């Protein structure tokens, strides 16, 4: 079993069946993929999660195949990068079979895509998913008639419960023997296609009138300002309560006592037995000791907040709430040149900027992509940086913590408005599918949280450990004093911070939270805490973010975004310090 995320031609072993898994967003395609391959694939209930593709090995009755999860798309007319990837794979991959997942609750829209797919004359098996939800909504679909209308096998499925999945593979292998098929009467014209869809729906689907369920009423209400705005505020408060309150409790009651009571004394005594006082000893267990801070910062200070943030984010994704929030905030986001659907990658940015920037590929204009990528890089703190801010400010001043996040929101909107005026191009109106509001599947929900937490620890621990080691060397060798002398007018004069704060600025290039964590070791005033936090908030994106900016756009765009964040950090930080110092002198 293997997993690869890539954008090049997909190679398969001799004798392996190549199957493309296709469909509209939010039809359960990623769940089908995960269930059929048994792989750790995150299935999210919102548009734009898969923009490249993922492949996994499958086996059925002794036969081997490769299943390729193609980006979800509403059309094959390529209006976004995600749709371009789907069309390119259809044209270039020479697939043996296509598995097309249809949503039984939105069959009419899905059939338009299905008919477009038939124009490529590749054998298709249709998986009619969410049949249980359709039944609850009073929707009855005649499977045999639908199969006859499409000229292809149709398998009813409930992917989340593994119903019908083996039948899909059975039909796929059966169709592969035909190698090629020609679907008759597939209309090329869009109007004719929709007329054909209408005739199929009239023939195969019956809808009984049923009173809306509580969840359906709630789902509709969440998109109206009267109920949606108070609900969004309540969701925000509850989310902050879980992440901030829960994280502080885990830290103070469990992790820090274990660290300070057992780990630190043990590791210090162990190192003392082998290494005498000096440079090496201080690098290992001194003020910025790799074996102390390299464990304390990621595990005891950051991990609780990361874990709880993923609990909240995964719930909002899988419940179907985020698309409703997108509709609610569309009018506000239009003011900064992006449509409401972009709230999804922006919220992802509070987890990590990298998937947020990749998620902009679902946007239909380059202007929107650049605006979202820029404001995420500028003013959206990732979850690790959020944990660092809470660790730094939570016990000292909740007011300063809230003020930092208020400044973050101002940065997002002011930055977005400036870019909206500067960048040429247009903003398309919102076109976003609203999935059913439902309780997340427990197994998939827990799996997603654990996978995300694991990925964070793998990606964060090594860079953080190296960063701590570098900080220790800079501090212990006297290099900090040398650097501090050159930038003293900026750090101490303009920003009003002690020279030791330079370490955070150096390490912040590696990972954003490392611009904050060294401040824990300094005895800062409230004004210095605010200034340092604001500088860290707007400071340079970390190396991984710069890398993905270069990949997604170009070097010049990445450098402009990075340079703008750098300038904004020092200008705003210095302005706050000067104003704060002036007010203090007058009081």
Secondary structure, 3 states (H helix, E strand, C coil): CCEEEECCCCCCCCCCEEEEEEECCCCCHHHHHHHHHCCCCCCCCCCCCCCCEEEEEEEECCEEEEEEECCCCCCCCCCCHHHHHHHHHHHHCCCCEEEEEEEHHHHHHHHHHHHHHHCCCCCEEEEEECHHHHHHCCEEECHHHHHHHHCCCEEECEHHHCECHHHHHHHHHHHHCCCCCCCCCCCCCHHHHHHHHHHHHHHHEEECCCCCCHHHHHHHHCCCHHHHHHHHHHHHHHHHHHHHHHHHHHHHHHHHHHHHHHHHHHHHHHHHCCCCCCHHHHHHHCCCCHHHHHHHHHHHHHHHHHHHHHHHHHHHHHCCHHHHHHHHHHHHHHCCCCCHHHHHHHHHHCCCHHHHHHHHHHCCCHHHHHHHHHHHHHHCCCHHHHHHHHHHHCCCCHHHHHHHHHHHHHHHHHHHHHHHHHCCCCCCCCCCCCCCCCCCCHHHHHHHHHHHHHHHHHHHHHHHHHHHHHHHHHHHCCHHHHHHHHCHHHHHHHCCCCHHHHHHHHHCCCCCCHHHHHHHHCCCCHHHHHHHHHHHHHCCCCHHHHHHHHHHCCHHHHHHHHHHHHHHHHHHHHHHHHHHHHHHHHC
